Amino acid sequence: MAGNSADILAGTVAGVAVILTAGSVLVPLLRRLRQPPVIAEILAGILLGPSLLGLLPGDLPDVLFPAETRSGLAGIAQVGILLFMFLIGWEIDLRQVSARKKAVLSISLAAIAVPFVTGAALAAWIHAEHDTVGGHHVGKLPFVLFVGTAMAITAFPVLARIILEHRLQHTRVGIVALASAAVGDALAWCMLAAVSVVAVSTGSGQVITVVGGTALYALVLFVVVRPLLRRLIDGMTKNDVVSPRLLPILAAGVFLSAYVTHRIGLDAIFGAFTFGLIMPRDSLKRLKSSVCVPFEHITTLLMPIFFITTGLSVDVTQLGGAGLLELVAIVLVACFGKMSGAIAAARMTGMTWRESSVVAVLMNTRGLTELIILNAGVSMGVLDNRMFTMMVLMALVTTALAGPLVPRQSYARGDTELPLTEAAVPQAK
C-alpha cells in the first residue's frame, strides 16, 4: 500500500511538472495574440486531454494523468483557488461605485439581468438533452438557474488585467468597466449561492438547513470574526512591520471558512470569498507586501494546475453535430446577452457608441471566474460533461475576444478621476 501511495505521489508531482511546462510554453505564444495567461493554460489542458492528445494511439492523457493522480492535482489546485477567492473578496472595493453611481449600477445590473434571462431561456430549451448527470436526474429549475447565472458572470480579475495591459486604467471606460465588474461579481456570487441552495437541497427541510446555516455563519463572520481580525492585524503590525505569523494565521482562516461552508452544503469557494470580504479594507495597503504578494505568488504557481486540469475534462469529440449547434447557440447567446445589456446601459448613461462598445467587450470576459463556477456546477451535479465542455469553450471564446477587440491607449486624454493603480488590481489570470 505504501508503495502504491508513493507511486501516486510520484505520478502527481510528475503531472504538476507536465502542467507547468505546458503552460510555460503556451503563455508567451498566446501573449503575442494579446491573450491573457488563462487562455493559454485552458488551451494547454484541452490539447493534453481527449480532445487532441487522446486522438493519438496509446491513450496518452491517461498515461500522463492517471485517474488516481487527478484527485491529487485537484487538491493542489483547490489550494490556489481558495487563496485566489480570498484575495478577490478582499480586493473588491465597492466604494468606487459612489463617484459614478448611475453608470456603474446601470451597467452592472444590465450586464447581469439580460444575459441571465437569455441564458435561462436557452437552458430551458436544451434541458432535456442534459437532464441526467451520473445516472441522477437534474431538475429543470436548478439547471436553468445555474446556466443563467453562469452566463451572467464577468471575470473581474481578467478584466482588470486587460484594462491595465491596454492602458485604460485612468479612463472613463476603464474605471466604469472595472467598478461595474466588481459590483457584478458580488451580485453573481450571491446568485450562485442561492442557486447552490436549490441545487443541493432535496427538500424544504434541507433548504431551511442550508439557508439557516449560511445566514448564521455570515452573521458570525461579520459580527464576531471581522472585529477580531482587525484587532489581530493591528496587534501584529507595529511601526509598519508585519509579524510573519500573520500569513499562516490568515491562510488557516481562509481554509477553515471554506471547510465550514462546505459542511453547510455550499461550495468551499464561498467560505474563502466571504473571509476576504470581512477583511478590513484599510489594511490592504499595509499588508500588500507581507500577505497579498505571497498569496499572489502561490496562486500564480497553482492556478495553471486548475486551468489545465479543467481543460483535461473538456472533450470536444463527444459533442457531435447536435452538440456543435448547441455550442454555437451558447456562445451567441452569451455574447448577445452580456454585450447588448452593457451597451444599452452605457448609452443610457451618456457614453458614446465607441465607449459603450469597449465597455461591452470588457464586460463579456468570463475567464477564471466562469471556470470556478462551472467546476462548482459539476461538483453540485448540475452539469454533465457535454454541457461542461460547451460552457468552458464559451468562456474561452468570450475571454479571447477582448484581446483583439479592445484598443490599446484608447481615450488616453479622457476622464482621469478615480485613478486605478496596479496595487489595487488582483494579480491573477
Secondary structure, DSSP 8 states (H G I E B T S, - for coil): -HHHHHHHHHHHHHHHHHHHHHHHHHHHHHHTTT--HHHHHHHHHHHHSTTTGGGSTT-HHHHHS-HHHHHHHHHHHHHHHHHHHHHHHHH--GGGGGTTHHHHHHHHHHHHHHHHHHHHHHHHHHGGGG-EETTEE--HHHHHHHHHHHHT---HHHHHHHHHHTT-TTSHHHHHHHHHHHHHHHHHHHHHHHHHHHHH-SSHHHHHHHHHHHHHHHHHIIIIIHHHHHHHHHHTEETTEE-TTHHHHHHHHHHHHHHHHHHHTS-HHHHHHHHHHTS-GGGTTTTIIIIIHHHHHHHHHHHHHHHHHHHHT--GGGTHHHHHHHHHHHHHHHHHHHHHHHHHHHHHTT--HHHHHHHHHHHT--HHHHHHHHHHHHHTT---HHHHHHHHHHHHHHHHTHHHHS-TTTTTTS--SS---GGGS----
